Amino acid sequence: MCRTRKWFWCVCVSVFCLHREWKCQTEPLTRVMGNADSVVAQKRLARFRPDERPVIEGIFDKLCGNAPSVSYGKPGKVLSLDVLKMTMGTMASESMIKRVFQGIHSIDPGVPVPPGDGISHEQLVIFLADILRGTAEERAPLVLAMAESAKATATTTEHIRGFVEDLVSAAVQTLTHRGHLRAWQPDRMGDGPQGVKLLAEQLTSELKSSDENTCDIPCLEDWLFRIPAMAMFLELLIGEGLGVGLPSRPPPTLLPPCQYAPWSDLRCLVNIPLLMFLSPQLPAGHSAPWRLLFSTNIHGESFTRLVGNCKSRGPTVILVKDTKGHIFGGFASQSWEVKPQFQGDTRCFLFSVFPYMRVFTCTGYNNHYMYLNQGQQTMPNGLGMGGQHGYFGLWLDCNFGHGHSRARPRCTTYGSPQLSGDEDFKLDTVEVWAVGQPPEEQEQDEKKKSILDADPEVQAMMEMTGKTLHSQGLREPEEDEEQ
C-alpha cells in the first residue's frame, strides 16, 4: 500500500506541474483575448507586429476606462455606444459614431457574444484588424453594415452616399482636431461643407451598381479595391478616433503641405475636401508643397500680373470661378512659358469642382496640353488648356475678365465637357498655386549630384579598375524618404 500511495502522489504532482506549465504558457493569450477559443480574433491579431499587438489588445479596456494590466476583456464585458460617443465626439458626428458602432456590432467573432446591446472585446479586435490591416473583401461587409444595417445583404447608392458623406466629414474634422492640416487654414478657405457633399458624390459615382442602384457585397468590394481613398479615410477616423497609435503606421497623409499663402488677406477657392480629392491626382501627390502665386483677390484683375507671377514657376494648379458659380480648373505639369506653341505633357489634366467634382485626363487625340501667349498679333493671346485655338477646354483671354470653355460635345485633348456655366463666361475669381519644387531648387539639387551619378557606366568601369570614388566619402548621408 505504501508503494501504491507513493506512486499515486507522484503521478498527481507530475500532472499538476504539467498543467501549471501549460496554463502559464496560455494564460497571456487567454487574458488578452478574453477567450482562448476566439480563433478568428487570434488570427486577426497575428497581422500586427509583436510590438503593435499590446496596443490593439489594450484598446477595449482603454475605452472602458480600466487599466490594461488589470483587465483584459473579461467575459460578459461590453463596450457601449455612449463610450464611443465620449471617445470620438470631437472627431465625428453622432450619426457617424453610430455607424461605427453598428459596423463593429455586426461582426461574428466566432464565440458567443455577451448579452445586451454592446461590443465585445473580440469584435473590437477583429474590426480594428479589418479596418487597419484588412482587404477590400473584409472591409466590404463592414461598409455595408455601417451604411445600412448589420443583417443587410445589399443597400442603395443613396445610403452609401450618406455613409461616405459622414465619413468624409469625419475625416476633415479629425484632421482639424488632431492638427494634421499642414498649415492650411479652413476659416480662410472655400465652402468646406459643400466640398464634403461634392467629394462624397464623386466617390459614390465610382460605384458599379446594378440597374436598380443596388450595391451588394461584391459591388462594394470592387469599389473599395479601386478607390484607395476610402480605406485611408476609414483608417484615419478609426485610428485617431479610438486612439490606436501604431509605431509602424502613422496616420495617413491626406493633405499636401501649404508652404505659402497670405492668409490674412486671402479668401481662397480651395477647401480641405478639394485638396483631399486633387492632391492624389498630382505626380508628386501629398508630398509637394503648395504655394500661392496669383489670386485676383490679392493681385487684382491683370493678365500681365498673372503671367508674370506664374511663368517659370514649375507645375501649377489653376482654379477659376465664373459669375454663374461654376468652379473648375487645370493642372499644368510644366512651367508656363510665353510662346505661340503648345507646351506641356500627358500629365496635364482639366477638372471640375462645382457643381460636381471630376478629373479629365488626356485622351491622346492631340498634344494641345498648355498654351500661353501675350503681345502677338497673328496668334491668340491668353492662357488655354486643351482643344484648339478658339475652342479651348479652358481659356482665359488676355483681356482679363473673359474666357470660354467650348467643348461640345467634348474637349479633344482631355475629353472634358463644358466646364463653365456659359460657353463664354465672365470671371469672378482666378487662383494659381505652384504645386511642385521650384525650378531653381530643382536645378540646385541636380548640381549637387556627381557626374558619375548621371553616367553609371563610367562608375562601373572605375570600380572594375580599382579606382576609389572619393566623392562618396565626402557626401552627406541621404535621409530616408519615409522619415
VOVEXMI-48568 format. One record per residue (C-alpha): x, y, z; residue number from 0. Coordinates in Angstrom, 2 decimals, decimal comma. Layout:
N
      xx      yy      zz seq
       X       Y       Z NUM
...
% end
This chain:
483
      xx      yy      zz seq
    0,00    0,00    0,00   0
    2,81    2,43    0,81   1
    4,36    1,97   -2,61   2
    0,96    2,40   -4,30   3
    0,22    5,61   -2,43   4
    3,70    6,96   -3,17   5
    3,26    6,21   -6,87   6
   -0,20    7,84   -6,84   7
    1,07   11,06   -5,28   8
    3,98   11,21   -7,72   9
    1,57   10,97  -10,64  10
   -0,62   13,72   -9,14  11
    2,34   16,04   -8,64  12
    3,53   15,44  -12,21  13
    0,09   16,14  -13,65  14
   -0,21   19,29  -11,55  15
    3,17   20,58  -12,74  16
    2,36   19,89  -16,37  17
   -1,00   21,61  -16,03  18
    0,60   24,66  -14,38  19
    3,26   24,90  -17,08  20
    0,58   24,72  -19,82  21
   -1,50   27,35  -18,04  22
    1,46   29,72  -17,76  23
    2,06   29,43  -21,49  24
   -1,57   30,01  -22,48  25
   -2,61   32,47  -19,79  26
   -1,28   35,62  -21,56  27
   -3,27   34,84  -24,71  28
   -6,36   33,93  -22,66  29
   -6,08   37,13  -20,63  30
   -5,60   39,19  -23,76  31
   -8,38   37,78  -25,88  32
  -10,85   37,09  -23,09  33
  -11,49   33,64  -24,56  34
   -8,81   31,32  -25,92  35
  -11,38   29,76  -28,27  36
  -11,75   33,03  -30,27  37
   -9,73   31,72  -33,19  38
  -10,98   34,44  -35,55  39
   -9,72   37,20  -33,26  40
   -6,39   35,44  -32,74  41
   -5,80   35,19  -36,47  42
   -6,63   38,86  -36,95  43
   -4,28   39,86  -34,15  44
   -1,43   37,98  -35,86  45
   -1,49   40,59  -38,67  46
    0,12   43,12  -36,37  47
    3,75   43,24  -35,35  48
    4,59   41,90  -31,88  49
    5,15   45,42  -30,55  50
    1,79   46,54  -32,00  51
   -0,32   43,75  -30,55  52
   -0,39   45,12  -26,98  53
   -1,80   48,37  -28,39  54
   -4,61   46,57  -30,23  55
   -5,21   44,30  -27,24  56
   -5,50   47,20  -24,83  57
   -7,91   49,43  -26,77  58
  -11,01   47,72  -25,33  59
  -10,02   48,29  -21,70  60
   -8,68   51,73  -22,51  61
  -12,06   52,74  -23,89  62
  -13,84   51,19  -20,91  63
  -11,63   53,18  -18,54  64
   -9,77   50,25  -16,96  65
   -6,02   49,78  -16,73  66
   -4,85   47,21  -19,31  67
   -2,71   45,49  -16,70  68
   -5,77   44,72  -14,56  69
   -8,47   43,68  -17,01  70
   -8,13   42,14  -20,44  71
  -11,64   41,79  -21,79  72
  -13,47   39,90  -19,08  73
  -16,18   37,56  -20,31  74
  -19,53   39,34  -20,34  75
  -17,99   42,79  -20,52  76
  -19,15   45,02  -23,40  77
  -18,37   48,43  -24,88  78
  -21,38   50,71  -25,14  79
  -22,36   53,28  -27,75  80
  -22,15   56,03  -25,12  81
  -18,48   55,24  -24,57  82
  -17,80   55,57  -28,31  83
  -19,63   58,91  -28,33  84
  -17,47   60,22  -25,49  85
  -14,30   58,98  -27,19  86
  -14,98   60,05  -30,78  87
  -17,30   63,01  -30,21  88
  -14,74   65,65  -31,19  89
  -13,83   63,90  -34,45  90
  -17,11   62,64  -35,91  91
  -20,81   63,40  -35,95  92
  -23,21   61,37  -33,84  93
  -24,53   59,67  -36,97  94
  -21,00   58,56  -37,98  95
  -20,27   57,25  -34,49  96
  -23,48   55,22  -34,62  97
  -22,35   53,83  -37,96  98
  -19,01   52,76  -36,45  99
  -20,79   51,10  -33,53 100
  -23,13   49,37  -35,96 101
  -20,20   48,10  -38,03 102
  -18,37   46,66  -35,01 103
  -21,58   45,15  -33,63 104
  -22,21   43,33  -36,94 105
  -19,07   41,18  -36,61 106
  -19,34   37,49  -35,81 107
  -16,30   36,87  -33,57 108
  -16,61   33,08  -33,67 109
  -17,56   32,85  -29,98 110
  -20,80   33,66  -28,12 111
  -21,35   37,40  -27,80 112
  -22,23   38,70  -24,31 113
  -25,92   39,58  -23,93 114
  -27,00   43,19  -24,29 115
  -26,52   45,95  -26,83 116
  -22,75   46,30  -26,68 117
  -19,46   45,39  -28,35 118
  -17,28   42,54  -27,13 119
  -13,50   42,56  -26,92 120
  -13,20   40,07  -29,78 121
  -15,49   42,12  -32,05 122
  -13,38   45,22  -31,50 123
  -10,10   43,39  -32,23 124
  -11,49   41,96  -35,47 125
  -12,86   45,36  -36,51 126
   -9,53   47,11  -35,89 127
   -7,65   44,43  -37,81 128
  -10,01   44,62  -40,81 129
  -10,01   48,43  -40,94 130
   -6,27   48,94  -40,34 131
   -4,85   45,78  -41,96 132
   -7,73   44,28  -43,91 133
   -8,51   43,70  -47,57 134
  -11,35   45,10  -49,65 135
  -13,11   41,76  -49,24 136
  -13,02   42,12  -45,45 137
  -13,95   45,79  -45,37 138
  -16,95   45,47  -47,71 139
  -19,28   43,81  -45,13 140
  -18,33   46,45  -42,58 141
  -19,13   49,27  -45,01 142
  -22,46   47,63  -45,80 143
  -23,26   47,36  -42,08 144
  -22,28   50,99  -41,47 145
  -24,32   52,20  -44,45 146
  -27,41   50,02  -44,00 147
  -27,66   47,58  -41,08 148
  -25,94   44,60  -39,52 149
  -28,12   41,99  -41,25 150
  -28,37   43,66  -44,67 151
  -27,25   41,82  -47,80 152
  -27,42   44,89  -50,06 153
  -28,07   48,63  -49,95 154
  -28,71   51,54  -52,29 155
  -26,26   54,05  -53,71 156
  -28,10   56,76  -51,76 157
  -27,38   55,00  -48,48 158
  -23,73   54,57  -49,48 159
  -23,56   58,26  -50,35 160
  -24,92   59,15  -46,91 161
  -22,28   56,96  -45,29 162
  -19,48   58,45  -47,42 163
  -20,63   61,99  -46,64 164
  -20,48   61,23  -42,92 165
  -17,06   59,61  -43,35 166
  -15,53   62,46  -45,38 167
  -16,89   64,99  -42,90 168
  -15,36   62,98  -40,05 169
  -12,01   62,81  -41,86 170
  -11,96   66,61  -42,24 171
  -12,97   67,03  -38,60 172
  -10,26   64,60  -37,48 173
   -7,58   66,40  -39,50 174
   -8,63   69,65  -37,86 175
   -8,88   68,30  -34,32 176
   -5,61   66,37  -34,46 177
   -3,62   69,21  -36,02 178
   -2,91   67,45  -39,34 179
   -3,87   70,46  -41,51 180
   -0,24   71,05  -42,60 181
   -0,52   74,88  -42,40 182
   -3,87   75,13  -44,21 183
   -6,45   77,41  -42,57 184
  -10,04   76,25  -43,20 185
  -11,54   79,51  -41,93 186
   -9,84   81,36  -44,81 187
  -10,72   78,74  -47,43 188
  -13,70   77,79  -49,58 189
  -17,00   76,20  -48,58 190
  -15,98   73,07  -46,64 191
  -19,48   71,55  -46,10 192
  -20,23   71,95  -49,80 193
  -16,88   70,33  -50,59 194
  -17,77   67,37  -48,37 195
  -21,01   66,79  -50,31 196
  -19,25   67,12  -53,67 197
  -16,43   64,73  -52,72 198
  -18,94   62,19  -51,36 199
  -20,87   62,38  -54,63 200
  -17,67   61,93  -56,63 201
  -16,57   58,88  -54,63 202
  -20,04   57,33  -54,85 203
  -20,13   57,88  -58,62 204
  -17,37   55,26  -58,90 205
  -19,74   52,55  -57,68 206
  -20,66   49,98  -60,32 207
  -24,15   49,31  -59,01 208
  -26,96   47,38  -60,68 209
  -29,69   48,96  -62,79 210
  -31,79   49,38  -59,64 211
  -28,93   51,34  -57,96 212
  -28,40   48,40  -55,60 213
  -25,00   47,65  -54,07 214
  -24,23   44,20  -52,69 215
  -21,03   42,86  -51,13 216
  -19,22   42,13  -54,46 217
  -20,10   45,63  -55,70 218
  -18,69   47,25  -52,54 219
  -15,62   45,02  -52,63 220
  -14,84   46,11  -56,21 221
  -15,39   49,76  -55,26 222
  -13,13   49,65  -52,20 223
  -10,43   47,90  -54,23 224
  -10,46   50,65  -56,89 225
  -10,83   53,65  -54,55 226
   -7,98   53,61  -52,01 227
   -9,16   56,92  -50,53 228
  -11,98   55,10  -48,75 229
   -9,54   52,92  -46,83 230
   -7,46   55,98  -45,93 231
  -10,50   57,86  -44,58 232
  -11,55   54,85  -42,51 233
   -8,03   54,28  -41,21 234
   -7,68   57,93  -40,20 235
  -11,02   58,07  -38,38 236
  -10,71   54,76  -36,56 237
   -7,00   55,09  -35,79 238
   -7,26   58,64  -34,45 239
  -10,79   58,38  -33,08 240
  -10,09   55,31  -30,95 241
   -6,53   56,28  -30,08 242
   -4,80   53,44  -31,94 243
   -1,22   54,64  -32,16 244
    0,85   52,05  -34,02 245
    4,64   52,55  -34,10 246
    4,99   51,32  -37,68 247
    1,96   53,10  -39,11 248
    1,47   56,85  -38,65 249
   -1,89   58,39  -39,62 250
   -2,37   58,53  -43,41 251
   -1,40   61,80  -45,07 252
   -4,44   63,28  -46,82 253
   -3,25   66,84  -47,43 254
   -0,23   68,40  -49,15 255
    1,68   70,96  -47,08 256
    0,90   74,63  -47,63 257
    4,23   76,40  -47,93 258
    2,98   79,92  -48,58 259
   -0,32   81,80  -48,64 260
   -1,07   85,34  -47,31 261
   -3,91   84,12  -45,12 262
   -4,65   87,48  -43,53 263
   -5,65   88,90  -46,94 264
   -6,82   85,74  -48,68 265
  -10,18   84,06  -49,13 266
   -9,29   81,21  -51,48 267
  -11,33   78,85  -53,63 268
   -9,51   75,76  -52,34 269
  -11,10   73,84  -49,47 270
   -9,97   70,79  -47,49 271
  -12,14   68,20  -49,34 272
  -10,92   69,58  -52,68 273
   -7,31   69,15  -51,56 274
   -8,11   65,59  -50,49 275
   -9,52   64,99  -53,98 276
   -6,94   66,78  -56,13 277
   -3,59   66,06  -54,49 278
   -3,62   62,27  -55,17 279
   -4,08   63,12  -58,88 280
   -0,83   65,11  -58,98 281
    2,50   63,44  -59,86 282
    4,06   64,36  -56,51 283
    0,90   63,53  -54,58 284
    0,72   64,67  -50,98 285
    4,44   65,42  -50,73 286
    4,63   68,52  -52,95 287
    4,11   71,82  -51,10 288
    1,52   74,29  -52,42 289
    2,45   77,99  -52,78 290
    0,04   80,70  -53,86 291
    1,33   82,50  -56,95 292
   -1,68   84,56  -58,02 293
   -5,14   85,47  -56,78 294
   -7,47   88,13  -58,13 295
   -8,43   88,86  -54,52 296
   -4,87   89,99  -53,80 297
   -3,17   90,82  -57,12 298
   -6,13   92,32  -58,96 299
   -7,55   91,61  -62,41 300
   -4,44   91,83  -64,53 301
   -3,39   89,29  -67,15 302
    0,13   90,73  -67,22 303
    0,41   90,20  -63,45 304
   -0,94   86,67  -63,86 305
    1,69   85,84  -66,48 306
    4,49   87,47  -64,52 307
    3,67   85,61  -61,32 308
    3,20   82,19  -62,92 309
    5,75   81,71  -65,71 310
    8,84   79,62  -64,98 311
    7,49   78,55  -61,58 312
    7,16   74,83  -62,10 313
    3,93   72,77  -62,06 314
    0,78   74,71  -61,18 315
   -2,91   74,27  -60,43 316
   -5,26   76,91  -61,87 317
   -8,67   77,46  -60,28 318
  -11,37   79,54  -61,98 319
  -14,77   80,64  -60,71 320
  -17,19   82,23  -63,17 321
  -20,05   84,60  -62,39 322
  -22,54   81,68  -62,63 323
  -20,82   79,98  -59,66 324
  -19,12   77,18  -61,58 325
  -15,63   76,34  -60,27 326
  -13,15   74,48  -62,47 327
   -9,52   74,48  -63,49 328
   -6,49   72,60  -64,73 329
   -3,17   71,12  -63,72 330
   -0,13   72,22  -65,72 331
    2,68   69,70  -65,33 332
    5,42   72,05  -66,57 333
    6,36   75,69  -66,10 334
    4,30   78,17  -68,09 335
    6,34   79,84  -70,84 336
    5,14   82,65  -73,12 337
    5,32   81,36  -76,71 338
    2,93   80,78  -79,63 339
    3,22   76,97  -79,42 340
    1,52   74,38  -77,29 341
    3,51   73,02  -74,35 342
    3,12   70,51  -71,50 343
    2,80   66,72  -71,50 344
    0,37   63,89  -70,80 345
    0,38   64,51  -67,04 346
   -1,73   67,63  -67,53 347
   -5,48   67,45  -66,89 348
   -8,61   69,53  -66,51 349
  -11,03   69,23  -63,60 350
  -14,39   70,43  -62,32 351
  -15,03   71,42  -58,71 352
  -18,62   72,73  -58,77 353
  -21,35   71,69  -59,49 354
  -19,53   68,33  -59,41 355
  -16,01   67,05  -58,76 356
  -14,34   65,25  -61,66 357
  -10,90   64,94  -63,27 358
  -10,49   64,71  -67,05 359
   -7,19   63,28  -68,25 360
   -5,57   63,17  -71,68 361
   -7,30   61,32  -74,49 362
   -4,19   61,01  -76,72 363
   -6,02   62,72  -79,59 364
   -3,53   65,62  -79,72 365
   -0,82   67,32  -77,66 366
   -2,57   70,64  -77,02 367
   -1,99   70,43  -73,28 368
   -0,99   74,01  -72,37 369
   -0,87   77,34  -74,20 370
    0,28   80,79  -73,03 371
    0,83   83,74  -75,31 372
    0,91   87,52  -74,97 373
    1,61   90,50  -77,24 374
    1,21   88,64  -80,56 375
   -0,83   89,95  -83,49 376
   -1,08   86,73  -85,51 377
   -1,77   84,21  -82,71 378
   -4,38   84,16  -79,91 379
   -3,25   85,92  -76,73 380
   -4,28   84,30  -73,46 381
   -3,96   81,15  -71,38 382
   -5,53   77,91  -72,55 383
   -5,62   74,19  -71,88 384
   -6,91   71,53  -74,30 385
   -8,83   71,70  -77,56 386
   -7,63   74,11  -80,21 387
   -7,43   77,82  -80,98 388
  -10,83   79,37  -80,50 389
  -12,21   76,15  -78,95 390
  -10,23   75,50  -75,78 391
  -11,40   73,28  -72,94 392
  -10,32   76,15  -70,68 393
   -9,42   79,60  -71,96 394
   -8,63   82,87  -70,15 395
   -8,44   85,82  -72,51 396
   -5,65   88,39  -72,27 397
   -8,42   91,00  -71,93 398
   -8,84   89,95  -68,33 399
  -12,34   89,12  -67,17 400
  -13,47   86,85  -70,02 401
  -12,93   83,27  -71,03 402
  -14,56   80,30  -72,69 403
  -14,99   76,54  -72,35 404
  -16,04   75,43  -75,84 405
  -16,05   71,69  -75,52 406
  -19,19   70,46  -77,22 407
  -19,55   67,57  -77,10 408
  -16,11   67,01  -75,54 409
  -12,69   68,66  -75,43 410
  -10,50   66,76  -77,88 411
   -7,42   66,84  -75,62 412
   -8,95   65,93  -72,27 413
  -12,41   64,57  -73,05 414
  -13,96   67,15  -70,71 415
  -17,42   68,67  -71,21 416
  -18,17   72,38  -70,93 417
  -16,83   73,32  -67,50 418
  -18,26   76,83  -67,15 419
  -21,86   77,90  -66,63 420
  -21,93   79,58  -70,05 421
  -19,76   78,67  -73,01 422
  -18,39   82,23  -72,99 423
  -18,11   83,19  -69,35 424
  -17,18   86,15  -67,18 425
  -14,57   85,71  -64,49 426
  -15,29   86,05  -60,80 427
  -12,05   84,71  -59,30 428
   -8,79   83,20  -60,55 429
   -6,17   81,47  -58,40 430
   -2,88   79,85  -59,34 431
   -0,97   77,58  -56,96 432
    2,54   76,22  -57,51 433
    2,39   72,53  -56,61 434
    5,92   71,28  -57,07 435
    9,54   72,04  -56,37 436
   10,58   75,47  -57,75 437
   12,78   75,12  -60,85 438
   15,71   76,89  -59,18 439
   15,67   74,45  -56,24 440
   15,41   71,50  -58,63 441
   18,45   72,78  -60,55 442
   20,42   73,12  -57,31 443
   19,58   69,53  -56,37 444
   20,72   68,32  -59,78 445
   24,01   70,23  -59,48 446
   24,72   68,53  -56,17 447
   24,77   65,17  -57,90 448
   28,14   63,87  -59,08 449
   28,70   63,46  -62,80 450
   29,21   59,78  -62,01 451
   25,57   59,56  -60,87 452
   24,48   60,61  -64,33 453
   26,72   58,03  -66,01 454
   26,65   54,70  -64,14 455
   28,72   53,02  -66,88 456
   31,71   55,26  -66,06 457
   31,25   54,48  -62,36 458
   31,21   50,73  -63,05 459
   34,38   50,94  -65,17 460
   36,22   52,83  -62,43 461
   35,21   50,23  -59,86 462
   36,45   47,42  -62,17 463
   39,85   49,10  -62,46 464
   40,10   49,50  -58,69 465
   39,66   53,28  -58,64 466
   38,25   54,78  -55,45 467
   35,22   57,04  -55,67 468
   36,50   59,79  -53,36 469
   33,28   61,80  -53,78 470
   31,33   59,06  -51,99 471
   33,17   59,73  -48,76 472
   32,51   63,47  -48,96 473
   28,76   63,22  -49,41 474
   26,27   63,71  -46,64 475
   24,18   60,61  -45,95 476
   20,81   60,74  -47,68 477
   17,80   60,88  -45,39 478
   15,17   58,19  -45,53 479
   12,26   59,48  -47,61 480
    9,75   57,96  -45,19 481
   11,07   59,94  -42,24 482
% end
